[in-house]
Amino acid sequence: VAGVLADLARVQPDLAELLADQSELQPDVAELQPDFAELLADLACLQPDLSGVLADVTRIQPDVAGVLADLARVQPDLAELLADQSELQPDVAELQPDFAELLADLACLQPDLSGVLADVTRIQP
């Protein structure tokens, strides 16, 4: 009993400080109470929607698992395609000037093609 009393005497200042802090906080807690009540009401309103979302998630879970399995299955093919794409990139860069030249030639030919189309439309009947 003497040890317990000694421990109580030792922690008494800390308890007094905690009680003082609690009494300081009490007005803040009372001020927040309406906000908590409003939050709880909002959560109650959202519950049906959340239940619906959880039902949807449960419903599509097998589909998601299937998609993940498919991704794992095709991952080696995707890795191979990416490797092929990176191998082809220099060739594409090399061909780019040729494509630009081809587009310029097509732009030059456009008036002639328009004339040909006009002639074809004129003589079609």
C-alpha positions in Angstrom: 0.0 0.0 0.0 2.9 2.3 0.8 4.3 1.7 -2.7 1.0 2.4 -4.4 0.6 5.6 -2.4 4.2 6.6 -3.3 3.4 6.0 -7.0 0.2 8.0 -6.8 2.0 10.9 -5.2 4.6 10.7 -7.9 2.1 10.8 -10.8 -0.3 13.3 -9.1 1.3 16.4 -10.8 1.0 14.7 -14.2 -2.7 13.8 -13.5 -3.4 17.4 -12.4 -1.8 18.7 -15.7 -3.8 16.2 -17.8 -7.1 17.3 -16.0 -6.2 20.9 -16.7 -5.5 20.2 -20.4 -8.8 18.2 -20.6 -10.8 21.1 -19.1 -9.1 23.5 -21.6 -10.1 21.2 -24.5 -13.7 20.7 -23.4 -15.0 23.9 -25.0 -13.3 22.9 -28.3 -14.8 19.4 -28.2 -18.3 21.0 -27.5 -17.8 23.3 -30.4 -16.9 20.4 -32.7 -19.8 18.3 -31.6 -22.3 19.7 -34.2 -19.8 19.1 -37.0 -19.4 15.5 -35.9 -23.1 15.1 -35.8 -23.4 16.5 -39.4 -20.6 14.2 -40.5 -22.3 11.2 -39.1 -25.6 12.3 -40.8 -23.7 12.6 -44.2 -22.1 9.2 -43.7 -25.6 7.7 -43.0 -26.9 9.3 -46.3 -23.9 7.9 -48.2 -24.2 4.4 -46.8 -26.6 3.2 -49.6 -24.2 4.5 -52.3 -21.2 3.0 -50.5 -23.1 -0.3 -50.3 -23.8 -0.1 -54.0 -20.2 0.6 -54.8 -19.1 -2.4 -52.6 -21.6 -4.6 -54.4 -20.2 -3.4 -57.8 -16.6 -4.1 -56.7 -17.6 -7.5 -55.5 -19.4 -8.2 -58.8 -16.5 -7.1 -61.0 -13.8 -8.7 -58.8 -13.7 -11.9 -60.8 -13.4 -9.8 -64.0 -10.5 -7.8 -62.6 -8.8 -11.1 -61.5 -9.3 -12.3 -65.1 -7.9 -9.1 -66.6 -4.9 -9.4 -64.3 -4.4 -13.0 -65.3 -4.6 -12.0 -69.0 -2.1 -9.2 -68.4 0.3 -11.6 -66.8 -0.1 -14.0 -69.7 0.5 -11.4 -72.4 3.3 -9.5 -70.5 6.1 -11.5 -72.3 4.5 -10.6 -75.7 4.2 -7.0 -74.7 7.9 -7.0 -73.6 8.8 -8.5 -76.9 6.8 -5.9 -78.8 8.4 -3.1 -76.9 11.8 -4.5 -77.7 10.9 -4.8 -81.4 9.6 -1.2 -81.3 12.8 0.1 -79.9 14.8 -1.9 -82.5 12.6 -0.3 -85.3 12.9 3.2 -83.9 16.1 4.0 -85.7 14.6 2.8 -89.0 11.6 5.0 -88.5 13.8 8.0 -87.8 15.8 7.2 -91.0 12.6 7.0 -93.1 11.2 10.3 -91.7 12.9 12.5 -94.3 11.5 10.3 -97.1 8.0 10.6 -95.7 8.4 14.4 -95.4 9.5 14.4 -99.1 6.6 12.2 -100.1 4.1 14.6 -98.3 5.7 17.6 -100.1 5.3 15.8 -103.4 1.7 15.0 -102.7 1.1 18.7 -101.8 2.6 19.7 -105.1 0.4 17.2 -107.0 -2.8 18.2 -105.2 -3.8 20.9 -107.7 -3.3 18.4 -110.6 -5.3 15.8 -108.8 -8.1 18.3 -108.1 -8.1 19.1 -111.9 -8.3 15.4 -112.8 -11.2 15.0 -110.4 -13.0 18.0 -111.8 -12.5 16.5 -115.4 -13.7 13.1 -114.3 -16.8 14.7 -112.7 -17.4 16.8 -115.8 -17.2 13.8 -118.2 -18.9 11.3 -116.0 -22.4 11.7 -117.5 
